[in-house]
């Protein structure tokens, strides 16, 4: 874990903010705008991962 922290600190100047959007009631909203409870709910979700035929991922 220390290596990851060191790597992030080393490249702080070149990092940019990434907005994560999710679909809510038929339209897309940034997760950043959610209240505390909704953010917690979003973190607990399991994300769908589609496996492609013939893929080893």
Buried (B, 14 or more C-beta within 10 A) or exposed (E): EEEEEEEEEEEEEEEEEEEEEEEEEEEEEEBEEBEEEBEEEEEEEEEEEEEEEEEEE
